[in-house]
C-alpha cells in the first residue's frame, strides 16, 4: 500500500504564511513574481470549483473559515478540509517548478 503524501504544517500556520508571502511580498530579485504567476495559474486551472472559491475567499477576501462556512452553507470543518486538500494540491504542483 503506497504511503499517502501529507502536508505537515496544517496546524502551525506555516502554509498560510508561505502562500501570503508569495502573493503579497515584494519581488526582491528572487523570482517571486514568476512564482506568484505560477501559484495563480495553479489556483485557476488545477483546483476544483469549491476549492478555488474557498481559497479565493480566504486569501484574497481575507475571510476566515467561519465566515466562509456561513457564506457557503457548510460546516467550518468542511471548509478547513477543502483548504487542506487545496493547499496540498497546490504545493504538489508547485514543487515541480521550484
VOGU-98547 format. One record per residue (C-alpha): residue in three letters; x, y, z. Coordinates in steps of 0.2 Angstrom, whole numbers, plus 5000, padded with zeros to 4 digits. Last residue first. Example, Ala and Ser with C-alpha at 12.3 -4.5 7.8 and 13.67 -1.06 7.14 Angstrom:
residues 2
+------+------+------+------+
| code |    x |    y |    z |
+------+------+------+------+
|  SER | 5068 | 4995 | 5036 |
|  ALA | 5062 | 4978 | 5039 |
+------+------+------+------+
end
This chain:
residues 98
+------+------+------+------+
| code |    x |    y |    z |
+------+------+------+------+
|  UNK | 5054 | 5125 | 4962 |
|  UNK | 5043 | 5122 | 4947 |
|  UNK | 5039 | 5104 | 4951 |
|  UNK | 5036 | 5108 | 4969 |
|  UNK | 5022 | 5120 | 4963 |
|  UNK | 5011 | 5105 | 4958 |
|  UNK | 5012 | 5096 | 4975 |
|  UNK | 5011 | 5113 | 4984 |
|  UNK | 4995 | 5117 | 4975 |
|  UNK | 4987 | 5100 | 4978 |
|  UNK | 4992 | 5100 | 4997 |
|  UNK | 4985 | 5118 | 4999 |
|  UNK | 4968 | 5113 | 4990 |
|  UNK | 4966 | 5097 | 5001 |
|  UNK | 4969 | 5107 | 5017 |
|  UNK | 4958 | 5121 | 5011 |
|  UNK | 4944 | 5108 | 5007 |
|  UNK | 4946 | 5101 | 5025 |
|  UNK | 4946 | 5118 | 5033 |
|  UNK | 4930 | 5122 | 5024 |
|  UNK | 4922 | 5106 | 5028 |
|  UNK | 4927 | 5108 | 5046 |
|  UNK | 4919 | 5126 | 5046 |
|  UNK | 4902 | 5117 | 5042 |
|  UNK | 4894 | 5121 | 5025 |
|  UNK | 4882 | 5134 | 5019 |
|  UNK | 4894 | 5143 | 5008 |
|  UNK | 4893 | 5160 | 5016 |
|  UNK | 4892 | 5153 | 5033 |
|  UNK | 4907 | 5142 | 5030 |
|  UNK | 4917 | 5156 | 5023 |
|  UNK | 4914 | 5167 | 5038 |
|  UNK | 4919 | 5153 | 5050 |
|  UNK | 4934 | 5149 | 5039 |
|  UNK | 4941 | 5166 | 5040 |
|  UNK | 4938 | 5179 | 5026 |
|  UNK | 4953 | 5189 | 5020 |
|  UNK | 4945 | 5192 | 5003 |
|  UNK | 4960 | 5187 | 4993 |
|  UNK | 4967 | 5173 | 5004 |
|  UNK | 4952 | 5165 | 5012 |
|  UNK | 4939 | 5170 | 4999 |
|  UNK | 4950 | 5165 | 4984 |
|  UNK | 4955 | 5149 | 4993 |
|  UNK | 4937 | 5144 | 4996 |
|  UNK | 4931 | 5148 | 4979 |
|  UNK | 4945 | 5138 | 4971 |
|  UNK | 4942 | 5123 | 4982 |
|  UNK | 4924 | 5123 | 4978 |
|  UNK | 4927 | 5125 | 4959 |
|  UNK | 4940 | 5111 | 4960 |
|  UNK | 4958 | 5116 | 4959 |
|  UNK | 4970 | 5114 | 4945 |
|  UNK | 4967 | 5129 | 4932 |
|  UNK | 4964 | 5145 | 4942 |
|  UNK | 4973 | 5140 | 4958 |
|  UNK | 4988 | 5133 | 4949 |
|  UNK | 4988 | 5148 | 4937 |
|  UNK | 4988 | 5160 | 4952 |
|  UNK | 5003 | 5150 | 4960 |
|  UNK | 5013 | 5150 | 4944 |
|  UNK | 5010 | 5169 | 4942 |
|  UNK | 5016 | 5172 | 4961 |
|  UNK | 5031 | 5161 | 4957 |
|  UNK | 5036 | 5172 | 4942 |
|  UNK | 5034 | 5187 | 4953 |
|  UNK | 5044 | 5180 | 4967 |
|  UNK | 5059 | 5177 | 4955 |
|  UNK | 5071 | 5180 | 4969 |
|  UNK | 5075 | 5198 | 4963 |
|  UNK | 5067 | 5206 | 4979 |
|  UNK | 5049 | 5204 | 4972 |
|  UNK | 5038 | 5212 | 4986 |
|  UNK | 5028 | 5200 | 4996 |
|  UNK | 5009 | 5199 | 4994 |
|  UNK | 5005 | 5183 | 4985 |
|  UNK | 5021 | 5173 | 4989 |
|  UNK | 5022 | 5179 | 5007 |
|  UNK | 5003 | 5175 | 5008 |
|  UNK | 5006 | 5157 | 5002 |
|  UNK | 5021 | 5155 | 5014 |
|  UNK | 5012 | 5162 | 5029 |
|  UNK | 4996 | 5152 | 5026 |
|  UNK | 5006 | 5136 | 5024 |
|  UNK | 5016 | 5140 | 5040 |
|  UNK | 5000 | 5142 | 5050 |
|  UNK | 5006 | 5129 | 5063 |
|  UNK | 4991 | 5117 | 5062 |
|  UNK | 4992 | 5110 | 5044 |
|  UNK | 5011 | 5111 | 5043 |
|  UNK | 5014 | 5093 | 5038 |
|  UNK | 5005 | 5091 | 5021 |
|  UNK | 5003 | 5073 | 5019 |
|  UNK | 5008 | 5061 | 5005 |
|  UNK | 4999 | 5045 | 5007 |
|  UNK | 5011 | 5030 | 5008 |
|  UNK | 5008 | 5017 | 4995 |
|  UNK | 5000 | 5000 | 5000 |
+------+------+------+------+
end
